[in-house]
Amino acid sequence: MIWLTWRQHRAQALAGLALIGLTALVFLPYGHAIRDAYAQHGVGPCLVRGTGGDGCQSAMSTFMSRFNGIANHLLTWFTPVPGLIGAIVGASLLGREYEHGTWRLAWTQAVPRTRWLTDKILLVGLGIVVITASLSAVFGWFRSPIDDVSGRFSPGAFDLEGLSLTGYTLFAFAAGVLAGLLFRHTVPAIATAFAAFMAVRLPVEFWLRQRYQTPATRLLPPTGHWGSVGPMAVPITPGTPGWTLSENLVDKTGHPISAAVQDQISRRTQALGGPAADSYLRGLGLHLKVVYQPANRFWTFQIVEAALFLGLAAVLLGVSVRLLHRRSA
Amino acid sequence: MSPALETKGLGMRYGRAWALRDCSVRLPAGSVIALVGPNGAGKTTFLQLVTGLLRPTEGTVEVFGQDARAGSAEALARVGFVAQEHPLYPGFTVADLLRMGRSLNLRWDRPLAERRLEELGIPLAKRAGDLSGGQQAQVALALALAKRPALLVLDEPLASLDPIARRDFMRTVMAAVAEDEITVLLSSHVIADLEAVCDWLVLLKDGRLQLAGEIEDVLADHRMLTGPRTDDEPAVPGLVRATHSDRHTDLLVRAATDRPELHPTWRSHPVGLEELILAYLEQPTEIAR
């Protein structure tokens, strides 16, 4: 089975290796450029000293405005890639056998078809793990200076680093295998598997992920820079940045201030600017309430997300093996 | 004699339609069995049930006493199968296909396969997709025979071949029968291809078994009666089919008696295989049961 699986999937395996090579070729030089700028702007020392005042804020902003956009563009066009890779490889596994009629050749040799399928799933799955883990390693290295500043919860980091890329691809692969079994044709199976992948993947990113753990809350002295939220926000608090879910000005009792007052204050702070704005806010007795997922939860979140997608993949593959077993002998 | 293949009440339903129903046969080991019927009669379904590719809706299939539904490696190893249109992986070279056979089978007679292909002048380095139809059929057959199966199942093996490729293909099959005494079960809707090589006949129509038996016995059991034209259906026991021409009526009857209780002007004569099969296939299904 090892030889047969290799023979049937070697073109895909080589395409995967080519993708790794191409990615490395593009991103290794670019990663060096980021590292040079990182040193040049003095981002490292700023991070060591915490936010370190306005000089550091502007250094980090300059650095991030130069690279964050590009690094996140990478994500934008890479989001569908695990889905496509997984769906194509998965759908071809059974779809191609049905299309060419070769299932009648494959399953009348002396390997029972359920073993044929499980062996193929394991071997191709292993190939997917190797290829996606290598891609994750390249992306992780490339992004690490940016991650130092904005944390690893930004989608550009979280979706490409660690375990998530592998989990996504295996899920799409499993959907492709099942779709190939049901449709008996490769192309509709790819389309269905890819649609199913996106239908799960996007709600997880935009809705479910921030709910993996109850977020932490902190009350901070107010600052004029408040208001920038989201996983890509430049941090205004010391330490490795987490994932800021919301930032609100609250009064002494911890209640949020009304929208009208907030508007007023916001205009005032913009007029004052800098340290004057901060002391103005402090004078009002306000605090900044930050709701966030701390940076050290990165691996917990990675494991939860990978377990989610791997679990779904296992269910779909289990259903596929069972259906193939029931469909015939 | 132990049967090579035995089915009991075998039935297969796709959705609401029965492709095969109520089929019980015992086919002896060592014979060459022709499975005949028009398109859509259920031949492919029957063969895929025998090879374990399909799981029956009802009934049982046993190949050499072993349940074909089990789909175990041992059961699969006993049956060599060449599916309709002899599918091969088009991107594989012939050598790749042989290697695949070796890695997926319990028994694998590589020298046998290589010798057969060499005799036929099929190069091992050529991609299966680049071979002619006849060569592809021969490669598929060589793969099936290299398993050293006890039962060789061929689904419409000759349908897509030209006359020379047909002759060569059947030659290879018959050589394997002579050398290894394997049992062969092959389907066809072309009767002429089978007459010379088969000794057993299984007739399917509309998913129902019409007739099964050794060809010699089947022929001996049937007589063609020819007499003056009668417009009403004559009440003859074992009547299979009546055909009327201008002046004569021909009755195919299945009876051991050579002297039917009819007017002495009726003549009785033996029937040929093709004639017999056509009579069964043309008769309305209701009468057959």
HADDOCK unambig.tbl for C-alpha pairs under 7 A between the chains (distance, minus, plus):
assign (segid A and resid 1 and name CA) (segid B and resid 103 and name CA) 6.57 0.50 0.50
assign (segid A and resid 1 and name CA) (segid B and resid 104 and name CA) 6.79 0.50 0.50
assign (segid A and resid 4 and name CA) (segid B and resid 100 and name CA) 6.10 0.50 0.50
assign (segid A and resid 100 and name CA) (segid B and resid 87 and name CA) 6.93 0.50 0.50
assign (segid A and resid 101 and name CA) (segid B and resid 87 and name CA) 5.83 0.50 0.50
assign (segid A and resid 102 and name CA) (segid B and resid 87 and name CA) 5.32 0.50 0.50
assign (segid A and resid 102 and name CA) (segid B and resid 88 and name CA) 6.01 0.50 0.50
assign (segid A and resid 102 and name CA) (segid B and resid 89 and name CA) 6.62 0.50 0.50
assign (segid A and resid 104 and name CA) (segid B and resid 83 and name CA) 6.37 0.50 0.50
assign (segid A and resid 105 and name CA) (segid B and resid 87 and name CA) 6.63 0.50 0.50
assign (segid A and resid 108 and name CA) (segid B and resid 51 and name CA) 6.85 0.50 0.50
assign (segid A and resid 108 and name CA) (segid B and resid 76 and name CA) 6.10 0.50 0.50
assign (segid A and resid 108 and name CA) (segid B and resid 81 and name CA) 6.60 0.50 0.50
assign (segid A and resid 109 and name CA) (segid B and resid 76 and name CA) 6.25 0.50 0.50
assign (segid A and resid 109 and name CA) (segid B and resid 77 and name CA) 6.60 0.50 0.50
assign (segid A and resid 109 and name CA) (segid B and resid 104 and name CA) 5.92 0.50 0.50
assign (segid A and resid 109 and name CA) (segid B and resid 105 and name CA) 5.92 0.50 0.50
assign (segid A and resid 110 and name CA) (segid B and resid 73 and name CA) 4.65 0.50 0.50
assign (segid A and resid 110 and name CA) (segid B and resid 74 and name CA) 6.88 0.50 0.50
assign (segid A and resid 110 and name CA) (segid B and resid 76 and name CA) 4.89 0.50 0.50
assign (segid A and resid 110 and name CA) (segid B and resid 77 and name CA) 4.82 0.50 0.50
assign (segid A and resid 110 and name CA) (segid B and resid 104 and name CA) 5.80 0.50 0.50
assign (segid A and resid 110 and name CA) (segid B and resid 105 and name CA) 4.70 0.50 0.50
assign (segid A and resid 110 and name CA) (segid B and resid 106 and name CA) 6.32 0.50 0.50
assign (segid A and resid 111 and name CA) (segid B and resid 73 and name CA) 5.48 0.50 0.50
assign (segid A and resid 111 and name CA) (segid B and resid 104 and name CA) 5.79 0.50 0.50
assign (segid A and resid 111 and name CA) (segid B and resid 105 and name CA) 6.83 0.50 0.50
assign (segid A and resid 112 and name CA) (segid B and resid 71 and name CA) 6.00 0.50 0.50
assign (segid A and resid 112 and name CA) (segid B and resid 72 and name CA) 5.93 0.50 0.50
assign (segid A and resid 112 and name CA) (segid B and resid 73 and name CA) 5.74 0.50 0.50
assign (segid A and resid 327 and name CA) (segid B and resid 55 and name CA) 6.74 0.50 0.50
assign (segid A and resid 328 and name CA) (segid B and resid 52 and name CA) 6.92 0.50 0.50
assign (segid A and resid 328 and name CA) (segid B and resid 53 and name CA) 5.78 0.50 0.50
assign (segid A and resid 328 and name CA) (segid B and resid 54 and name CA) 4.41 0.50 0.50
assign (segid A and resid 328 and name CA) (segid B and resid 55 and name CA) 4.20 0.50 0.50
assign (segid A and resid 329 and name CA) (segid B and resid 52 and name CA) 5.45 0.50 0.50
assign (segid A and resid 329 and name CA) (segid B and resid 53 and name CA) 6.35 0.50 0.50
assign (segid A and resid 329 and name CA) (segid B and resid 54 and name CA) 6.21 0.50 0.50
assign (segid A and resid 329 and name CA) (segid B and resid 55 and name CA) 5.19 0.50 0.50
assign (segid A and resid 329 and name CA) (segid B and resid 69 and name CA) 4.72 0.50 0.50
assign (segid A and resid 329 and name CA) (segid B and resid 70 and name CA) 5.78 0.50 0.50
assign (segid A and resid 329 and name CA) (segid B and resid 71 and name CA) 4.99 0.50 0.50
